[in-house]
Amino acid sequence: MVITSAWLAGPTWAQKIYTCVDKNGRRITSDRPILECIDREQRQLSGSGTVQRVIPPSLTLEEKAQAEAARKATEQARQRETEGQQRDRALVLRYPNKATHDRARANALAQVDLVIGGLKERETSLVARVTDIDRQLAALAQQADAAPALLRRQRTDTAAELAQQRQLLQQQQAERDRVNNRFDDELQRLSRLWAVSPN
């Protein structure tokens, strides 16, 4: 509603007055937020005409969704930054210098190498067993009787176990590379953090 001069002349000390200029350049005054100015700034005045607050334009549903998405993205970026700073502080506390980091790398790799060593020993044992079975099968092949079924089954089972053992060995070698790469990445971060550390 447009406020008339008669209304303005009444007891307005307790009233809220909203005013704006619409898209056609027309100034509108009302006792409630003005629908014609939803897309533009409005001013809320006291009964004496003093500006109490400025009301920003209301957003469309799409604009609200975009604003909310932008707010969430900003908040997530801020959270990632905070978490990154916390991780950096924890990393420096854990590894205050390169010597401690080098020792940790060596210990981690030693554990993986221990597993790899056991797998290699087992692989060697299985290769020897397969070779022995093949030798027995070759000797039996010269005889009239066919090779015993038990021996053939042992050859199949041992070969399958050997293949599985080699797969485990590959996995542990990949794990060793992963551990090394992790310590490399940490060392790059730590080098920057140590450079700016007050210690």
C-alpha positions in Angstrom: 0.0 0.0 0.0 1.1 3.6 -0.7 1.2 5.7 2.4 -0.9 8.9 2.1 0.0 12.3 3.6 -3.0 11.9 5.9 -1.5 8.7 7.3 1.9 10.3 7.7 0.4 13.2 9.6 -1.0 10.7 12.2 0.8 9.3 15.2 3.7 7.6 13.5 6.1 7.4 16.4 5.4 3.7 16.9 5.1 2.7 13.2 7.6 1.1 10.9 7.9 2.7 7.5 9.4 1.1 4.5 10.5 3.1 1.5 12.2 2.4 -1.8 12.4 3.4 -5.5 10.9 0.8 -7.8 12.2 -0.1 -11.3 10.2 2.7 -12.8 11.8 5.3 -10.6 8.7 5.8 -8.4 9.3 6.2 -4.7 7.0 3.9 -2.7 6.3 4.1 1.0 4.5 1.4 3.0 4.0 0.1 6.5 5.4 -3.3 5.5 8.1 -4.6 3.1 7.3 -3.5 -0.4 6.6 -6.3 -2.9 7.4 -4.0 -5.9 10.9 -3.5 -4.5 11.7 -7.1 -3.7 14.5 -7.1 -6.2 16.1 -3.9 -4.9 17.2 -2.2 -1.7 14.6 -1.0 0.8 15.0 1.3 3.8 13.1 0.8 7.1 12.5 4.1 8.8 11.3 5.0 12.3 8.2 7.1 12.8 10.4 10.1 12.9 12.0 9.3 9.5 15.3 8.0 10.8 16.8 5.1 8.8 16.8 2.1 11.1 18.1 -0.4 8.7 18.7 -1.1 5.0 17.1 -4.3 3.7 19.0 -5.9 0.8 17.2 -7.2 -2.3 15.4 -10.5 -1.8 16.8 -13.3 -3.9 14.9 -15.6 -6.3 14.9 -19.3 -5.5 17.7 -19.8 -8.0 19.7 -17.0 -6.6 19.2 -18.3 -3.1 20.4 -21.8 -4.2 23.4 -20.2 -5.9 24.2 -18.1 -2.8 23.8 -21.2 -0.5 26.1 -23.2 -2.8 28.7 -20.5 -2.7 28.4 -20.2 1.0 28.9 -24.0 1.4 31.8 -24.0 -0.9 33.4 -21.2 1.0 32.8 -23.0 4.3 34.2 -26.2 2.9 37.3 -24.4 1.7 37.8 -22.8 5.0 37.3 -26.1 6.8 39.8 -27.8 4.5 42.3 -25.0 5.2 41.8 -25.4 8.9 42.2 -29.2 8.8 45.3 -28.7 6.6 46.8 -26.4 9.2 46.0 -28.9 12.0 47.6 -31.7 10.0 50.7 -29.5 9.4 51.0 -28.8 13.1 50.6 -32.4 14.0 53.2 -33.4 11.4 55.8 -30.9 12.7 55.2 -32.1 16.3 55.7 -35.7 15.2 58.8 -34.9 13.0 60.5 -31.9 14.5 63.5 -32.4 12.2 64.7 -34.5 9.2 66.5 -37.0 11.4 63.3 -38.1 13.1 61.5 -38.3 9.7 64.4 -40.4 8.3 64.2 -42.8 11.2 60.5 -43.2 10.8 60.9 -43.9 7.1 63.6 -46.5 7.8 61.4 -48.2 10.5 58.4 -48.3 8.2 60.4 -49.7 5.3 62.1 -52.3 7.5 58.7 -53.7 8.5 57.7 -54.1 4.9 61.1 -55.5 4.0 60.7 -58.1 6.7 57.5 -59.3 5.1 59.0 -59.2 1.7 62.0 -61.3 2.9 59.6 -64.0 4.3 57.7 -64.1 1.1 60.8 -64.4 -1.0 62.0 -67.3 1.2 58.7 -69.0 0.7 58.9 -68.4 -3.0 62.3 -69.9 -3.2 61.1 -73.0 -1.3 58.1 -73.4 -3.7 60.2 -73.0 -6.8 62.5 -75.8 -5.4 59.5 -78.0 -4.8 58.1 -77.4 -8.3 61.5 -78.2 -9.7 61.7 -81.4 -7.7 58.2 -82.5 -8.8 59.1 -81.8 -12.4 62.2 -83.9 -12.1 60.2 -86.8 -10.7 57.6 -86.4 -13.4 60.3 -86.4 -16.1 61.8 -89.6 -14.6 58.4 -91.3 -14.5 57.6 -90.3 -18.0 60.3 -92.7 -19.2 58.5 -95.6 -17.6 55.5 -97.4 -19.0 53.1 -96.4 -16.3 51.8 -92.8 -16.3 52.8 -90.4 -13.6 50.9 -91.0 -10.4 47.8 -88.8 -10.0 49.0 -87.7 -6.5 52.2 -86.3 -8.0 50.4 -84.5 -10.7 48.0 -83.0 -8.1 51.0 -81.9 -6.0 52.5 -80.2 -9.0 49.2 -78.3 -9.7 48.7 -77.3 -6.1 52.3 -76.2 -5.6 52.2 -74.2 -8.8 49.0 -72.5 -7.7 50.6 -71.7 -4.3 53.7 -70.3 -6.0 51.5 -68.0 -8.2 49.7 -66.8 -5.1 52.9 -66.2 -3.3 54.3 -64.1 -6.1 51.1 -62.1 -6.2 51.5 -61.4 -2.4 55.1 -60.4 -3.1 54.1 -57.9 -5.8 51.5 -56.4 -3.4 54.2 -56.0 -0.7 56.6 -54.4 -3.2 53.8 -52.0 -4.2 53.2 -51.3 -0.5 56.9 -50.5 -0.1 56.7 -48.0 -3.0 53.6 -46.5 -1.4 55.3 -46.1 2.0 58.3 -44.5 0.3 56.1 -42.1 -1.7 54.2 -41.1 1.4 57.4 -40.2 3.2 58.6 -38.3 0.1 55.3 -36.2 0.1 55.6 -35.6 3.9 59.2 -34.5 3.5 58.3 -31.9 0.9 55.6 -30.5 3.2 57.9 -30.7 6.2 60.7 -28.9 4.4 58.4 -25.9 3.9 57.1 -26.1 7.5 60.6 -26.4 9.0 61.7 -23.4 7.0 59.1 -21.2 8.7 59.1 -22.8 12.1 60.3 -20.6 14.9 62.3 -23.5 16.2 
